[in-house]
């Protein structure tokens, strides 16, 4: 009389197939998460650009905020009119770190940026002509300058 059930070979084959499917699915899910973070960073840097422009318009005399690694917490969250009501964090930073904000030495240009997929800030500043300094890698940025 034969007992009903699976043999060890059948169980191993099923486990191997499941392992292969998981191996295919995980990189695709990671890629979708990266794309979502890129889209989020683009949207939030543009929102912060709008907030910085609003800040500029409402200053007498007109002036952009000073360079700060905490532009939301120190300036934009208390500006009037209020464009950004909460601190926005760079999705590519390991810890809760705000987007980078750097103003040019002459005060006419600025750049707001995320470190991007590699987690390293490749933009190092913005010059008096509005040209970004550093390398054009994977950083996601919004600027009133000309870019790279």
Secondary structure as GFF3:
##gff-version 3
##sequence-region A 1 148
A	DSSP	alpha_helix	8	57	.	.	.	ID=ss1
A	DSSP	alpha_helix	71	74	.	.	.	ID=ss2
A	DSSP	three_ten_helix	76	78	.	.	.	ID=ss3
A	DSSP	beta_strand	100	103	.	.	.	ID=ss4
A	DSSP	beta_strand	110	114	.	.	.	ID=ss5
A	DSSP	beta_strand	123	126	.	.	.	ID=ss6
A	DSSP	beta_strand	132	134	.	.	.	ID=ss7
A	DSSP	beta_strand	140	143	.	.	.	ID=ss8
###
